[in-house]
Amino acid sequence: MTWRQLRNYLKGKVVLVGLTFIDQEGKVIERYQTHGTIAKLTIDGFFKIIRDDNSVFRIPYLKETIKKAKEGKYREVSTGETIENPDLIMTWKVKTSDHTDLEEIKRYGYMPVFDYDHANRNYQAGKDDEG
């Protein structure tokens, strides 16, 4: 499937997003869920998800974080809202050292910062992220 075909396939799908916020030591700070309809997958690889209140939630496309949802009813723990038969489920672990980031992420979405120094050190050492 080409990128364009993938973008067209995902458009209009209902997605349930689960974020687990963890601190620098890996301790869970909070779990958060939201859902909406995928309006688009941008050329630069970010989902634009429209929630029921018409707010926009952005999160990157990463194949490993997405799975097809099993048919059924899903309940958002924080709101108690029931989502019936979503198309996809997306889960992320979000490492943060600043608790104030949580509210901004919950409101607007998760836009991870790429660690160029880490990637460069691995490249120079002949390693990739799996090594």
C-alpha positions in Angstrom: 0.0 0.0 0.0 1.4 3.4 -0.9 1.4 6.3 1.5 -1.4 7.9 -0.5 -3.5 4.7 -0.3 -2.8 4.4 3.4 -3.9 8.0 4.0 -7.1 7.4 2.0 -7.8 4.2 3.9 -7.4 5.7 7.3 -9.5 8.9 6.6 -12.9 8.6 8.4 -11.9 5.8 10.7 -12.9 6.1 14.3 -9.9 5.7 16.6 -9.6 5.2 20.4 -6.3 6.7 21.7 -4.7 5.6 24.9 -1.8 7.5 26.4 0.2 6.3 29.4 2.2 9.1 30.9 5.4 7.9 32.7 8.1 9.8 34.5 11.8 9.5 33.8 12.1 6.4 36.0 9.2 4.6 34.1 6.6 5.1 36.9 3.1 5.6 35.6 1.9 9.2 36.3 -1.5 9.0 34.6 -3.5 7.2 32.0 -5.6 9.1 29.5 -8.0 8.2 26.7 -9.7 10.1 23.9 -11.3 9.2 20.7 -12.4 10.8 17.4 -12.5 10.4 13.7 -9.4 10.6 11.6 -9.8 13.7 9.4 -6.4 13.2 7.7 -3.0 11.7 7.9 -0.7 14.5 7.0 2.1 14.3 4.5 4.6 14.7 7.3 3.0 11.7 9.2 0.6 13.1 11.8 -3.0 12.2 12.4 -5.5 15.0 12.6 -8.3 13.5 14.7 -11.5 15.4 15.2 -13.1 14.7 18.5 -16.9 14.9 19.3 -16.5 18.5 20.7 -14.8 19.4 17.3 -11.4 19.9 18.9 -8.4 18.6 17.0 -6.1 16.1 18.5 -2.8 15.4 16.7 -0.6 12.4 17.1 2.1 10.8 14.9 1.5 7.8 12.7 3.6 4.9 14.0 2.5 1.5 12.7 3.5 -0.3 16.0 1.1 1.8 18.0 -2.0 1.0 16.0 -4.1 -2.1 15.9 -7.5 -3.0 14.6 -10.2 -2.8 17.3 -12.3 -5.8 18.1 -16.0 -5.3 17.6 -17.7 -4.1 20.8 -18.1 -1.4 23.3 -15.1 0.5 24.8 -15.4 2.7 27.8 -13.1 5.7 28.4 -12.1 5.4 32.0 -11.7 9.2 32.6 -15.0 10.3 31.1 -17.1 7.1 31.3 -18.1 7.7 27.7 -18.8 4.5 25.7 -17.4 4.2 22.2 -19.1 1.5 20.1 -17.2 -0.4 17.5 -14.2 1.9 16.9 -12.1 1.0 13.9 -8.7 1.3 15.5 -7.0 1.5 18.8 -3.8 3.4 19.3 -1.6 3.2 22.4 1.4 5.3 23.4 3.7 5.6 26.4 4.7 9.2 26.8 7.7 10.0 28.9 7.6 13.4 30.6 9.5 15.2 33.3 7.0 18.1 33.5 3.5 17.4 34.7 2.3 20.6 33.1 2.9 19.0 29.7 0.1 16.4 30.5 -2.7 18.9 30.2 -1.4 20.4 27.0 -0.9 16.9 25.4 -4.5 15.9 26.5 -5.9 19.0 25.0 -3.9 19.2 21.7 -2.2 15.9 21.1 1.2 14.3 21.4 4.0 15.5 19.2 7.2 13.7 20.3 10.5 15.4 20.0 13.1 13.4 18.0 16.3 12.9 19.8 18.8 13.8 17.1 21.8 13.5 19.4 20.9 9.9 20.4 20.3 8.9 16.8 23.6 10.5 15.7 25.5 8.7 18.5 24.0 5.4 17.5 24.7 6.1 13.8 28.4 6.9 14.6 28.7 3.7 16.7 27.2 1.6 13.9 24.0 0.9 15.8 20.4 1.5 15.0 17.5 1.9 17.5 17.2 -1.8 17.8 20.8 -2.4 18.7 
